[in-house]
Amino acid sequence: MIRLRLTELLADLSFRQGRRIEWREVAAETGIHRTTLSKMANARGYNATISNLDLLCRFFKCQVGDLAVYVPDEELEAPGAMSFKGPTPAAGKGAGETPSDGEGKRGEH
């Protein structure tokens, strides 16, 4: 899988410039929507366009190899099903899961 190092590059640039740089500044200067930047930075397997990679390389003044790294699937913690929306939760770990036998309920011991 290709992993985009946007968060690391943003932190490095912020450090070098001695100020906090936010995603909205990156969005304003590159023309890439903040939602797209967030997906590129956080979603496993996000399919970034070459034009967006070009804009980010210009913004960070870097090469594509500085922006993206290859991570073998066997090095991923949970290689399961992935999409541009991010990894799917493991079975039984969904948000709708409720404790069984009264575990975790307040006021009941």
C-alpha positions in Angstrom: 0.0 0.0 0.0 1.1 3.5 -0.7 0.9 5.8 2.4 0.9 9.6 2.0 3.0 11.4 4.5 1.0 14.6 4.6 0.8 14.9 8.4 4.5 14.5 8.8 5.3 17.0 6.0 2.9 19.5 7.6 4.5 19.1 11.0 8.0 19.5 9.5 7.0 22.6 7.6 5.4 24.1 10.7 8.6 23.4 12.7 10.8 25.0 10.0 8.6 28.1 9.7 8.2 28.4 13.5 4.4 28.6 13.3 1.4 26.4 13.2 0.2 25.6 9.6 -3.3 24.3 9.4 -5.0 22.2 6.7 -7.1 25.2 5.7 -3.9 27.0 4.7 -2.8 24.0 2.6 -6.3 23.9 1.0 -6.3 27.6 0.2 -2.8 27.6 -1.3 -3.2 24.3 -3.3 -6.9 24.5 -4.3 -7.4 21.0 -2.8 -10.5 20.8 -0.7 -9.9 20.2 3.1 -12.0 17.1 3.0 -9.8 15.6 0.2 -6.7 16.5 2.2 -8.1 14.8 5.3 -8.9 11.7 3.3 -5.5 11.7 1.7 -3.8 12.0 5.1 -6.0 9.5 7.1 -7.8 7.0 4.8 -5.9 3.8 4.0 -5.8 3.1 0.3 -7.0 6.6 -0.7 -6.6 7.0 -4.5 -4.9 10.4 -4.9 -4.8 12.0 -8.3 -1.5 12.9 -9.9 -2.6 16.5 -10.1 -3.2 16.6 -6.4 0.2 15.0 -5.8 1.7 17.7 -8.0 0.0 20.5 -6.1 1.2 19.1 -2.8 4.8 18.7 -4.0 4.7 22.3 -5.0 3.3 23.4 -1.7 5.8 21.4 0.4 8.7 21.9 -2.1 9.4 18.2 -2.2 9.6 15.2 -4.5 6.9 12.6 -4.9 9.1 10.2 -3.0 9.1 12.5 0.0 5.3 12.6 -0.1 4.5 8.9 -0.5 6.1 5.7 0.9 5.4 2.1 0.1 4.3 0.0 3.1 4.1 -3.8 2.5 0.7 -5.2 3.5 2.3 -7.6 6.0 3.5 -4.6 8.0 0.1 -3.1 8.4 -1.6 -3.7 11.8 -5.0 -4.6 10.4 -4.8 -5.2 6.6 -8.5 -6.1 6.3 -10.9 -4.5 3.9 -10.0 -1.0 3.0 -11.4 1.8 0.8 -11.2 5.5 0.3 -13.4 5.7 3.4 -10.8 4.0 5.5 -10.6 0.5 7.0 -13.8 -1.3 8.0 -14.1 -2.1 11.7 -13.4 -5.7 12.7 -16.4 -7.9 13.4 -17.9 -7.3 16.8 -16.2 -3.9 17.2 -18.8 -1.7 15.6 -20.2 1.5 17.1 -23.6 -0.2 17.6 -22.2 -2.9 19.9 -23.8 -3.0 23.3 -22.4 -4.6 26.5 -23.8 -7.9 27.4 -25.0 -9.1 30.8 -25.2 -5.6 32.1 -21.5 -4.9 31.8 -20.7 -1.2 31.5 -24.1 0.1 32.5 -24.0 2.9 35.0 -25.7 2.5 38.3 -26.0 -1.3 38.1 -23.5 -3.4 40.0 
